C-alpha cells in the first residue's frame, strides 16, 4: 500500500475529538466571536484544564497568570490557541490507539523534544508565529502510529534502526515511504494547515532552500530530537548538515540552548499531553 492508503485506512479510527472539531469550525468561521470559541472550549473541562496549563507554561513564559479561556484567546490570539487545542486533541486521539507493539515512551519523548526544539529555534531566527513549529515538531512522527494500526509487524521492524540504518531510510526499505510522508497524508485528511503539514512532509529532504525557513527549522529540530533521544546511537554533528545552521544563522550555542530547553520542559509537556506515560517517572 501507499502512504495515502495507510492514512485513509485509519482516518475513522484515528479521529480527533468532537470538541476539537467544534473549536476548529468556530476558528475557521468569519462570524464566530472569541466568546463563542471560549464557550466551545469550556464545554470540555479536560481540554480547558490542559489548555490553561500550557498557556501558563514556559512555552509562552508570560509574566502574568492566564486564568480563563477568554484571557488566553486575548493574550495568545486565535491561531496560538488553535494550535494548543490541536496538540491536545491529537494527544487525546493517540491515547485511544493500541500502541503496545512500539516503544510509546520513546515515541512521545521524541515528539515532544522535537516540538520544544522547533519552537525554540523559530524564536531564535524570528520566524513567527512560532506555535506552528511546536505543532509540526509534535506531529513529525505521527505516521508511525498510522503504520502501527495498519501493519504492526512493519512498525516493529521500523523500530530496529541503529547507527548505520537511519530511521527514515529503514522506513523506506520496509514500507516504500517514510513516516513523514504517511503522517502528512493523515494531516491533510484532517485538513491541518499546510504551514504545519508542509515542513513535516519535507523533514527528511536534503534539498535546502533559504526561502523555506519552515522546512529548515523542522529538519533541524527533528534531527536534534533524534540525537537527544538516542545519544548512544547518534551524534548531532553526524545528523545535521552544517549548511542548515549557516542558512538559519544559528550557532552551536543556540543548538545547546534549544536542547536544554526541551530537556527542562519536556516532562511537563509530557504530563499534559499524555499523562499515562508521565506516570512512569
Secondary structure, DSSP 8 states (H G I E B T S, - for coil): --HHHHHHHHTTTS---HHHHHHHHHHH-SS--HHHHHHHHHT-HHHHHHHHHHHTSTTT--SS---SHHHHHHHH-HHHHHHHHHHHHHHHHHHTS--TTS-HHHHHHHHHHHHHHHHHHHHHHT-S-THHHHHHHHHTTTHHHHHHHH-HHHHHHHT---SSS-HHHHHHHHHSS-HHHHHHHHHHHTT--HHHHHHHHTTT-----TT-HHHHHHHHHHHHHHHHH-TTT--HHHHS-HHHHHHHT--HHHHHHHHHHHHHHHHHHHHHH-HHHHTT-
